[in-house]
């Protein structure tokens, strides 16, 4: 999972941790992208 913040910063998470932090990332207006494998 890739989270792109409005500042331009990109964060990479495994799905488990993305789920854990999704509420805060959404609050920060991050764009969440699921990367397929």
PDB file of N, CA, C and O in Angstrom:
ATOM      1  N   UNK A   1       0.853  -1.162   0.000  1.00  0.00           N
ATOM      2  CA  UNK A   1       0.000   0.000   0.000  1.00  0.00           C
ATOM      3  C   UNK A   1       0.902   1.228   0.000  1.00  0.00           C
ATOM      4  O   UNK A   1       1.860   1.311   0.768  1.00  0.00           O
ATOM      5  N   UNK A   2       0.585   2.165  -0.861  1.00  0.00           N
ATOM      6  CA  UNK A   2       1.321   3.422  -0.936  1.00  0.00           C
ATOM      7  C   UNK A   2       0.366   4.532  -0.498  1.00  0.00           C
ATOM      8  O   UNK A   2      -0.775   4.603  -0.953  1.00  0.00           O
ATOM      9  N   UNK A   3       0.849   5.386   0.383  1.00  0.00           N
ATOM     10  CA  UNK A   3       0.069   6.541   0.828  1.00  0.00           C
ATOM     11  C   UNK A   3       0.794   7.797   0.365  1.00  0.00           C
ATOM     12  O   UNK A   3       1.944   8.034   0.735  1.00  0.00           O
ATOM     13  N   UNK A   4       0.109   8.603  -0.451  1.00  0.00           N
ATOM     14  CA  UNK A   4       0.684   9.855  -0.931  1.00  0.00           C
ATOM     15  C   UNK A   4       0.042  10.997  -0.150  1.00  0.00           C
ATOM     16  O   UNK A   4      -1.166  11.216  -0.227  1.00  0.00           O
ATOM     17  N   UNK A   5       0.866  11.717   0.598  1.00  0.00           N
ATOM     18  CA  UNK A   5       0.384  12.834   1.400  1.00  0.00           C
ATOM     19  C   UNK A   5       0.323  14.098   0.558  1.00  0.00           C
ATOM     20  O   UNK A   5       1.044  14.212  -0.433  1.00  0.00           O
ATOM     21  N   UNK A   6      -0.528  15.056   0.935  1.00  0.00           N
ATOM     22  CA  UNK A   6      -0.634  16.311   0.179  1.00  0.00           C
ATOM     23  C   UNK A   6       0.709  17.041   0.043  1.00  0.00           C
ATOM     24  O   UNK A   6       0.903  17.788  -0.916  1.00  0.00           O
ATOM     25  N   UNK A   7       1.624  16.840   0.973  1.00  0.00           N
ATOM     26  CA  UNK A   7       2.940  17.488   0.930  1.00  0.00           C
ATOM     27  C   UNK A   7       3.828  16.907  -0.164  1.00  0.00           C
ATOM     28  O   UNK A   7       4.873  17.473  -0.486  1.00  0.00           O
ATOM     29  N   UNK A   8       3.408  15.762  -0.743  1.00  0.00           N
ATOM     30  CA  UNK A   8       4.212  15.093  -1.761  1.00  0.00           C
ATOM     31  C   UNK A   8       4.958  13.887  -1.219  1.00  0.00           C
ATOM     32  O   UNK A   8       5.493  13.091  -1.991  1.00  0.00           O
ATOM     33  N   UNK A   9       4.999  13.745   0.092  1.00  0.00           N
ATOM     34  CA  UNK A   9       5.664  12.612   0.723  1.00  0.00           C
ATOM     35  C   UNK A   9       4.904  11.330   0.417  1.00  0.00           C
ATOM     36  O   UNK A   9       3.673  11.313   0.429  1.00  0.00           O
ATOM     37  N   UNK A  10       5.637  10.260   0.144  1.00  0.00           N
ATOM     38  CA  UNK A  10       5.025   8.951  -0.094  1.00  0.00           C
ATOM     39  C   UNK A  10       5.489   7.983   0.981  1.00  0.00           C
ATOM     40  O   UNK A  10       6.674   7.916   1.310  1.00  0.00           O
ATOM     41  N   UNK A  11       4.541   7.237   1.519  1.00  0.00           N
ATOM     42  CA  UNK A  11       4.832   6.232   2.534  1.00  0.00           C
ATOM     43  C   UNK A  11       4.401   4.876   2.006  1.00  0.00           C
ATOM     44  O   UNK A  11       3.368   4.762   1.346  1.00  0.00           O
ATOM     45  N   UNK A  12       5.187   3.847   2.293  1.00  0.00           N
ATOM     46  CA  UNK A  12       4.845   2.487   1.875  1.00  0.00           C
ATOM     47  C   UNK A  12       4.528   1.652   3.109  1.00  0.00           C
ATOM     48  O   UNK A  12       5.256   1.691   4.101  1.00  0.00           O
ATOM     49  N   UNK A  13       3.444   0.905   3.038  1.00  0.00           N
ATOM     50  CA  UNK A  13       3.009   0.060   4.141  1.00  0.00           C
ATOM     51  C   UNK A  13       2.653  -1.316   3.605  1.00  0.00           C
ATOM     52  O   UNK A  13       2.195  -1.446   2.470  1.00  0.00           O
ATOM     53  N   UNK A  14       2.863  -2.339   4.416  1.00  0.00           N
ATOM     54  CA  UNK A  14       2.248  -3.627   4.107  1.00  0.00           C
ATOM     55  C   UNK A  14       0.755  -3.458   4.390  1.00  0.00           C
ATOM     56  O   UNK A  14       0.363  -2.517   5.080  1.00  0.00           O
ATOM     57  N   UNK A  15      -0.071  -4.343   3.874  1.00  0.00           N
ATOM     58  CA  UNK A  15      -1.520  -4.184   4.026  1.00  0.00           C
ATOM     59  C   UNK A  15      -1.937  -4.172   5.493  1.00  0.00           C
ATOM     60  O   UNK A  15      -2.833  -3.420   5.877  1.00  0.00           O
ATOM     61  N   UNK A  16      -1.301  -4.990   6.304  1.00  0.00           N
ATOM     62  CA  UNK A  16      -1.634  -5.046   7.733  1.00  0.00           C
ATOM     63  C   UNK A  16      -1.468  -3.680   8.391  1.00  0.00           C
ATOM     64  O   UNK A  16      -2.364  -3.221   9.100  1.00  0.00           O
ATOM     65  N   UNK A  17      -0.334  -3.030   8.163  1.00  0.00           N
ATOM     66  CA  UNK A  17      -0.091  -1.729   8.787  1.00  0.00           C
ATOM     67  C   UNK A  17      -0.891  -0.618   8.112  1.00  0.00           C
ATOM     68  O   UNK A  17      -1.264   0.357   8.764  1.00  0.00           O
ATOM     69  N   UNK A  18      -1.155  -0.753   6.835  1.00  0.00           N
ATOM     70  CA  UNK A  18      -2.012   0.223   6.156  1.00  0.00           C
ATOM     71  C   UNK A  18      -3.399   0.208   6.785  1.00  0.00           C
ATOM     72  O   UNK A  18      -3.985   1.265   7.022  1.00  0.00           O
ATOM     73  N   UNK A  19      -3.926  -0.980   7.056  1.00  0.00           N
ATOM     74  CA  UNK A  19      -5.235  -1.087   7.707  1.00  0.00           C
ATOM     75  C   UNK A  19      -5.198  -0.435   9.086  1.00  0.00           C
ATOM     76  O   UNK A  19      -6.143   0.241   9.492  1.00  0.00           O
ATOM     77  N   UNK A  20      -4.106  -0.647   9.791  1.00  0.00           N
ATOM     78  CA  UNK A  20      -3.948  -0.121  11.143  1.00  0.00           C
ATOM     79  C   UNK A  20      -3.943   1.411  11.152  1.00  0.00           C
ATOM     80  O   UNK A  20      -4.460   2.023  12.087  1.00  0.00           O
ATOM     81  N   UNK A  21      -3.365   2.033  10.121  1.00  0.00           N
ATOM     82  CA  UNK A  21      -3.187   3.488  10.092  1.00  0.00           C
ATOM     83  C   UNK A  21      -4.121   4.198   9.114  1.00  0.00           C
ATOM     84  O   UNK A  21      -3.998   5.407   8.916  1.00  0.00           O
ATOM     85  N   UNK A  22      -5.044   3.472   8.504  1.00  0.00           N
ATOM     86  CA  UNK A  22      -5.895   4.038   7.458  1.00  0.00           C
ATOM     87  C   UNK A  22      -6.688   5.259   7.923  1.00  0.00           C
ATOM     88  O   UNK A  22      -6.795   6.233   7.179  1.00  0.00           O
ATOM     89  N   UNK A  23      -7.238   5.230   9.119  1.00  0.00           N
ATOM     90  CA  UNK A  23      -8.049   6.352   9.607  1.00  0.00           C
ATOM     91  C   UNK A  23      -7.221   7.635   9.676  1.00  0.00           C
ATOM     92  O   UNK A  23      -7.690   8.693   9.256  1.00  0.00           O
ATOM     93  N   UNK A  24      -6.005   7.554  10.195  1.00  0.00           N
ATOM     94  CA  UNK A  24      -5.148   8.742  10.310  1.00  0.00           C
ATOM     95  C   UNK A  24      -4.705   9.221   8.934  1.00  0.00           C
ATOM     96  O   UNK A  24      -4.669  10.425   8.681  1.00  0.00           O
ATOM     97  N   UNK A  25      -4.368   8.296   8.047  1.00  0.00           N
ATOM     98  CA  UNK A  25      -3.957   8.679   6.699  1.00  0.00           C
ATOM     99  C   UNK A  25      -5.095   9.384   5.968  1.00  0.00           C
ATOM    100  O   UNK A  25      -4.870  10.369   5.266  1.00  0.00           O
ATOM    101  N   UNK A  26      -6.306   8.882   6.132  1.00  0.00           N
ATOM    102  CA  UNK A  26      -7.475   9.511   5.514  1.00  0.00           C
ATOM    103  C   UNK A  26      -7.691  10.903   6.097  1.00  0.00           C
ATOM    104  O   UNK A  26      -8.004  11.846   5.370  1.00  0.00           O
ATOM    105  N   UNK A  27      -7.521  11.026   7.401  1.00  0.00           N
ATOM    106  CA  UNK A  27      -7.642  12.324   8.076  1.00  0.00           C
ATOM    107  C   UNK A  27      -6.636  13.328   7.511  1.00  0.00           C
ATOM    108  O   UNK A  27      -6.920  14.524   7.438  1.00  0.00           O
ATOM    109  N   UNK A  28      -5.460  12.838   7.113  1.00  0.00           N
ATOM    110  CA  UNK A  28      -4.410  13.695   6.549  1.00  0.00           C
ATOM    111  C   UNK A  28      -4.593  13.927   5.049  1.00  0.00           C
ATOM    112  O   UNK A  28      -3.725  14.512   4.401  1.00  0.00           O
ATOM    113  N   UNK A  29      -5.727  13.467   4.490  1.00  0.00           N
ATOM    114  CA  UNK A  29      -6.025  13.590   3.060  1.00  0.00           C
ATOM    115  C   UNK A  29      -5.012  12.864   2.182  1.00  0.00           C
ATOM    116  O   UNK A  29      -4.715  13.301   1.070  1.00  0.00           O
ATOM    117  N   UNK A  30      -4.489  11.760   2.687  1.00  0.00           N
ATOM    118  CA  UNK A  30      -3.571  10.949   1.894  1.00  0.00           C
ATOM    119  C   UNK A  30      -4.356  10.195   0.823  1.00  0.00           C
ATOM    120  O   UNK A  30      -5.498   9.788   1.037  1.00  0.00           O
ATOM    121  N   UNK A  31      -3.717  10.018  -0.332  1.00  0.00           N
ATOM    122  CA  UNK A  31      -4.286   9.187  -1.394  1.00  0.00           C
ATOM    123  C   UNK A  31      -3.695   7.797  -1.207  1.00  0.00           C
ATOM    124  O   UNK A  31      -2.476   7.622  -1.235  1.00  0.00           O
ATOM    125  N   UNK A  32      -4.560   6.814  -1.018  1.00  0.00           N
ATOM    126  CA  UNK A  32      -4.108   5.445  -0.770  1.00  0.00           C
ATOM    127  C   UNK A  32      -4.197   4.637  -2.055  1.00  0.00           C
ATOM    128  O   UNK A  32      -5.235   4.614  -2.715  1.00  0.00           O
ATOM    129  N   UNK A  33      -3.102   3.975  -2.404  1.00  0.00           N
ATOM    130  CA  UNK A  33      -3.043   3.150  -3.612  1.00  0.00           C
ATOM    131  C   UNK A  33      -2.614   1.746  -3.226  1.00  0.00           C
ATOM    132  O   UNK A  33      -1.608   1.560  -2.543  1.00  0.00           O
ATOM    133  N   UNK A  34      -3.380   0.766  -3.666  1.00  0.00           N
ATOM    134  CA  UNK A  34      -3.026  -0.632  -3.429  1.00  0.00           C
ATOM    135  C   UNK A  34      -2.132  -1.076  -4.573  1.00  0.00           C
ATOM    136  O   UNK A  34      -2.490  -0.941  -5.743  1.00  0.00           O
ATOM    137  N   UNK A  35      -0.974  -1.605  -4.231  1.00  0.00           N
ATOM    138  CA  UNK A  35      -0.074  -2.111  -5.269  1.00  0.00           C
ATOM    139  C   UNK A  35      -0.285  -3.611  -5.397  1.00  0.00           C
ATOM    140  O   UNK A  35      -0.218  -4.340  -4.407  1.00  0.00           O
ATOM    141  N   UNK A  36      -0.539  -4.065  -6.605  1.00  0.00           N
ATOM    142  CA  UNK A  36      -0.774  -5.483  -6.845  1.00  0.00           C
ATOM    143  C   UNK A  36       0.520  -6.247  -6.965  1.00  0.00           C
ATOM    144  O   UNK A  36       1.533  -5.712  -7.415  1.00  0.00           O
ATOM    145  N   UNK A  37       0.485  -7.501  -6.560  1.00  0.00           N
ATOM    146  CA  UNK A  37       1.685  -8.330  -6.711  1.00  0.00           C
ATOM    147  C   UNK A  37       1.324  -9.675  -7.293  1.00  0.00           C
ATOM    148  O   UNK A  37       2.200 -10.516  -7.496  1.00  0.00           O
TER     149      UNK A  37
END
